[in-house]
């Protein structure tokens, strides 16, 4: 059996070995109750911006990096960036001075998309690093 790689995983393993519930859903199940989550139309699951991330959230992020869907998501984002870049290149080659506002706007969108992708990946890495420090 592999040893827990983070303090959080060690705590969860201890809870598991003691027969304690690992989350609210398992706690309700252990008490013989039905676990009910209240959903609001204002903030879908995972979209509560003002709530700080929990260690459970960070653990989901850590695992997400190894899921096939993460690579697919990054590939979709990269594909969109490439599409925008290709459009900006084509427009730049045609008449770059005659439509300089459109050209600069397209390149600005490319830069924003790249920055958003890099910021998202860096944020994920930072949150996973915080989990490993605990």
Secondary structure, 3 states (H helix, E strand, C coil): CCCCCCHHHHHHHHHHHCCCCCCHHHHHHHCCCCCCCCCCCCCCCCCCCCCCCCHHHHHHHHHHCCCHHHHHHHHHHHHHHHHHHHHHHHHHHHHCCCCHHHHHHHHHHHHHHHHHHHHHHHHHHHHHHHHHHC
